[in-house]
Amino acid sequence: MDDTDPPKGVRAGPVLIAVLFLADVLFWDLRPGLGFALWILAMGLAIALTVAKTADLKRWLKASAVLVLAVLPLLEVVQLSTVMVSLLGLMAFGVMITTNTWDMASLLRAIARLPGYGVVQTARDALAMRVSAPSKGGMRGLLYDWALPVGVGGVFVILLAAANPLVDHWMLAIAHLEPSFLPRIERMIFWGLLALAVWPLLRLTTMMPALMRAKPTRTGRFQSGFLNERSVRRALVVFNLIFLIQTTLDIGYLWGGVALPEGMTYAGYAHRGAYPLLATALLAGVFALLTQPYLGAGSGMRRLLYLWIAQNVALVISSILRLDLYVDVYGLTRLRVAAFVWMIVVALGLVLIIMQLARRQTVGWFFRRAFGVGLLAVYLCNLVNIDGHIARHNLADDRENDYYLCGLSEGAVPAIRAYEMRNGVKICGRYRPYLTQRDDWREWGYRNTRLHRSLATMEIEQ
């Protein structure tokens, strides 16, 4: 891959080689940890070297702050969600320093387009390499003449040596090379895949006009024969009455202490309602967004919509209480923690709809802030040892639940060990979670270090 229209900054080719080398040094064949976080920061520097336009200092500081905040969860623990947050922050950093536009909608649109447009840009750059054939003579001509036979021929030799032990033996005997001299095939695949993923980030200057191009504005609205001002008015009246019945029942049974019918427990009542009510609130939010163009000029329908959304917020709060009652009986799991977080996000999203209606903002205004709320929830969850909290909660009530607790990650180890030491029992057999020992600084993680410190403290206190 070569630059057909090189930017004013450093050419992308040499920078690509440098970041591949750093990736190989910092996290290849190692447990992901500090090395991967440092590589993400190095990628930010690599992008900065290749951009043609220089943003003002204020924008650079904001972009750098976004990148640092995105990398912080990696220092806690490297897992899928923290990797995704860091990559999103890296893309945001690149877009912010490559354009002088400071419009949130345009920036989000460019970030969302970047993966797809990056594939197209990589294909274009690869195809452009065959356009200009240099004349004979000179270093550049020599490189072009021998790059294909030597490069591809070398790949064939490595593959044949890996497939045929005789060829491998002859090569080593002739060259007197150690077996570890040739890179493993999986290492070469790692280089190749990483190069394909990184290359678009080094070509942001070329891609930015397409990334920032605004979509044609749509003046129309969602069309349906069932959606009109009359049907929306009747629907809001009916929905408010239905939800009022449900809200009244929840106030009586969950908040007021009214006795449930014979044979029904609070756990059963909570379990039956928690997830369906959450789905109801989500459907209500979609309806509230779709019907806004049909509210008319009067304020009566808006008040009905405000009342209905407020009832949905109360519905989500009762769902949280239902789930809390269910957890008290049956314990905590990852899915139930995710449900708690999701319910809070949905409740905040409904509040955002009320704010959007009150301020007469567009639906796009709502979606940008709803996306921010969801991203903030994911970000904060990455900084919390959820498995440790699950183990502590369940074991505090002597709810061992071996099959589930013993399948958790290393975050649950201190809680399980503390329970075993306190009660003199073993709740996990050989399938117990274990705490990894990370001696290489590139594998360091703050959560792993903190867990080791907790175990060491318990052993001393014993």
N, C-alpha and C positions, 0 to 999 in steps of 0.2 A: 504494500500500500504506500502510495506516494502522493504528495500534494500536487494536484493539477492546478490549483489556484491558491498558492500558499499565502497564509496570512502574514501580517507584518511582524508577528512574534516569532518565536523559535519554531522551526519546522516540526511537524507532528511526528515524522518518522523517528528521529533520534530520541525524542521524548518518550515515544512508545517503547523503544528498547530499554530505556532507563527504568520505566515503571514496571516492565516485565522482570527486569533483573531484581528490582526491589521486592516485588511480590515473591519471587523465588527465594530470596534471602529471608524475608520476614515471616512468611507463613506457609510455604510449601512443605508438605509432609509433617506438619506440626499441628498441635491442637490450636484452633484459632484463639487469639487473645490479644495482648498488647501489640504484637507485631501487625495484626490486621488493622487495628485502629491507627497505627502510625502510617500504614500504607494508604489508608483513606485520606489522611492529611497530606501525604506526599502527592496523591492524585490531585488534590486541590491546587497544590503548587504547580503541578504539571499543566493543569488546565490554564492557570494564570499565565504561564509562560507562552502558551500558544494563542492566546486571544489577541486580536488585532486592535480592538478598540479598548481604550483605557478608561474605565469608569472613574468617577470622582471619588475622593477619599472617603466620603460618607457612605457611598454605596459599597466600597471595598470593605469597610468596617462592618456594615450590616451583613454582607455576604459571608465574611469570615466568622461572624458570630453565629450565623445559621449553621455553618459547617461544624464549628466546635460543639455546639449544642447537639447536633446530630451524631457526633462521634462519642459523646459522653456515655450513652448507654452501652457502647462496646467495651468501655473500661470496666463497667459493672459485670457484664457477661456477654459473650458472643453467642447469639442464637438467631434463629431465622428472623424474628421480629426486629431485633436490634440491627441486623445487617440491612434489612429493608429500610429502616429509618435512616441509617447512615448513607445508603445509596441515594435515597430521596434528597437528603441534605446536600450530597455531592452534586446532584443534578441542579438543585436550586442555586447552589453557589456558582456553578458554571454559567447558568442563564443570567444571574444577577450581575456578574462582572462583564458579560459579553454585550449586554444591551444597555442603552441609556434610558430606556422606558421604565417608569416606576408606576405601572398600573397593575394592581394585583390580579385582575382577571387575565391580562395578557401574560403575566409571568406564570400563572398556574396553567394557562393554555399551552405555553411553550414547554413547561416541564412535562405535562401529560403527553405532548406530541413527541418528545425527545426519543423514547425507545423505538417507536415505529419509524420515524424519520431517520434515526441513526442507522437502522438496517439498510434503508435506501441509500444513504450517503456512503456507507461501507461498500455496497455493491457498485456504486458509481465510481468510487476511487479505485476499486479492484479492476474494473473494466477499462478505466482510463490508462492503466499502465501499459496497455498494448497499443496505444494510439501512436506514440512517437518512437520510432526505431532509430537510434543514433547511428551515425556513420562509423565506419571502421576507424580504429586507432583511438588513442586516448584512454584514460582510465575509465571514463563513463562507458565508452563503447565496449571495453574489455569486460566491465561488470555486467552489462546487458548480454554479452555473448555467452558468458559462462555461468550466469546466475541460474538459468533453467537447468542445464545438464548437471551442474555440481549440486545445486540445492535439491532438486527432485531426485537425482541419482543417489545422493546421500541418504535421503529418506528411504529409498528402495533398499539400499544396502543394510540400513539399520533394521528394517522390517524382515529382510531375508535372514539376517544374522539372528534375530530373535526367534524366527520360525525354524531355522535349520542349525542344530548344534555344530555340525561340521564346518559350515561357513563361519560361524562364530569362533570356533577353535582356530581356523586358519587365519582369520583376521587378527586375532590376539597373538598368534604365534609370529605372524609376519611383522606386526607393528610393535610387538612386545608391550602391549598395553594391559593395564589392569582391567578386570571385568567391570569396575565401576566407572570407567572412563566414558563410555557411551551413555547418554541419558536414557532413562526408561521411557517406554512408549507413553505411559500415562502422564509422565512429566511433560513430554512434548505436546500431548493433547491439552494439558493444562495451559501451556503457553499459548497455544493456538486459540483456545476458547476465550482466554482472558484478553488476548489481543483484539478479538472481534468485539468483545464487550467494551473495551476501553477506547477503541479508535474513534467512535462518534463523539466522545467527550473531548477529544483533542481536535475536533473539526467544528467546534461550535460557531466560530466566526463565519464559516461558509454556510452553515445550516440556519443561522439565526433569522435571516429574512423570511424563510419558509415557516420557522417555528413561531414567529411573532405575527404572521399574517392573520388579520382578523377574519372571522367567519362572516358571511353575508347575514345581515340582520333579518330576522323573521318577524314580520308584523302580525302574523296570524296567531291563533290560539288553538288549543286542543279542541277539535271538533267532534261532537257526538250528538246524535239525536236525543239522547237521554239527558244531556247536560244543557240546561237553559235556566233562565232566571227563576221561572216558576218551579221547576223540579228541584233546584237547589234550595229554594226557600222551604218547600215541603220536606225535603230530606233533612234539613237542619232542625226543623221542629220535631220530626220523628226521632232523629238520632239523639237529640237532647233528652227527650222523654225516656228513651231506652236506657241511656247512660245514667239518668237520674235514678232509675230503679236499681241499677247495679251499684252505684255510689252509695245509695241508702243502705243496701244489704251489707256492703263492706264496712260502712260506719258502724252498723249494729253488731256484726259478728267479729270484725277484726279490731275495732277501736272501742266499741261500747261494752264488750264483754257479754253479749247476748249468747245464751246457750245454743249450741248447734243441735239439729235434730238427732234423735237417738240413733246410735250406730255410726255416726260420722265424727271423726276426730279433726282437730285443727290441722294436723299434718296432712290428712287427706283433702281437707278443704283448700289448704294452701297449694298442694301439689296439683290439684285439678285446675287451678286458676292462674298460676303464675305465668306460664308461657303463653296460653291463649290470650290472656289480657294484654301481654306485650305485643303479640301479633295484631291485636285489635288496635292498639295505639299507633302502631306503624301504618296500618291501613288508613286510620283516621288522618294521619299526617299527610299521606299521599292525596287523600280526598280534599283536604284543606288547601293544598297547593293547586290542584287541578281546577277547583271551583272558584278561585279568586276572581277571574275575569267576569263571573256571572253574579257578583254580589250586588250590582246595581249602584246607583248614586246615593241611595238612602243609607242611613246608619243602622237601621233595624236588623238587616241581615248580617251586618258586621258584628253586631252585638251577639246575635245567635251563634256566629262562628267563634267569637271570643269565648262564650260560655261553654261551647262544646269542646274547644281545645283545652280550656281550664279543667273540664271534667276528665279529659284524657290524661292530663298531668296527674290529677288525683288518682286516676286508674293505675298509672305507672307506679305511683307511690304505694298504693295498696298491693301491687304486684311485688314490689320490693319487700314489703312486710310479709306477704304470703311466703316468699322464698326464704325469708329469714326464719319463719316458723318451721318450714320444712327442713332447713339446715340444722336447726336445733334438735330435730329428732333423728335425721338420717345422716348427718355429717356434711362436711364440705368437700367439694370436688373442683377440679379445674373448670368443668363445664358450668358449675354453679357460680364460681367466681366470675367467669366470663359473662354469665347472665346478669349478675349484679352490676357489672361495669356497663353492659349494654343497656340495661334499664335506665341507669343514670344518664347515659348519652342520649337515649330517646327522650327522656324528660326534658333535658336541656334543649334538644332539637325542637320540641313542641313550644318551649318558651321562646325560642328564636322565631318561630312562625308568628307568635303573638307580637313580638317586637317588629317583625317585618311588616305585618299588617298595620300596626299602629303608626309606623313611620312612613307608610306608603312606599316601601322599597320593592325592588324587583325580586323575582324568584332566584335570580342569579346571586343576589346579595345574600339570600338565605343559604344557598348551597355552598358558597365560599366559607361562610362561618360555620356551617354544620360540618364541613370537611375539616376545618381547623379544630373543632371540638373533638371529633373522632380521632384525629391525629394526636392531639394532646393526651387523650385517654390512653392510646397505645404507647405513647412515649413514657408516660408516668408508670404504666404497668411494667415496662421494661426495667424500671429502677427498683421494683419491689420483688422480694423473694417469695413468690406466690406459693411454691411448693412447701417452703418452710412454714408459711402461715397456715396452710391446709393441715400439715402434720401437727403443729402446735394446737390448733383448734380441736381437731378430732381426738388427740391424745389427752387433752385437758379434761375431756368428759369420759375418759377411759373407753373411748370408742376406737379400738385398735384397728379394725378393718384391714387386716394384714394384706389381703390381695390388692388393695388399692394403694395403701401407704408405701408398701415395699416396692411398688412400681414407679414411684416418683423419682425425680432427679436428685442430684447431690445436694440440692438446697434443703431437702428434708432430713439429711443425715444428723445434724446436731439435735433436732427435736426428737428423733427416734432414739438416739443414743442417750439423751437426758432421761427419757421415759424408762428405758431399759435399766439405767443405773439407779433410778429412783425406786423402781418396783422390783428389781432383781429378776426380770424375765427377759426372754428374747422373743421379740415379736416378728422378726424376719429371719429366714433361713439363709441359704446360700444365694438367694435371689435378692438380697437386700441391696439398697442403693449404696454406692461407695463414693468416697471423696477422692477425686483425682489428685495426684501429686504433680505439681508443675515446677520443675527445676529450671527449665529454660526461660529466660526473661521474656522471650517472644510469646510464650504461652500464658503469661501472667494475666490474671483477672482479679478485680477487687472483690467480687463475691466469693470466689474460691479462697482467697486469702483470708477473708473475714470468717468463713466457715471453719477453716483450719484453726484460726485463733479461738473460736468458740469451743471447738473440741479440746484444744490444749488447755483452756481454762477449766473445763469440766474435769479433765483428768487430774489437774492440780488440786482442785477443790475436793475431789474424792479422797 
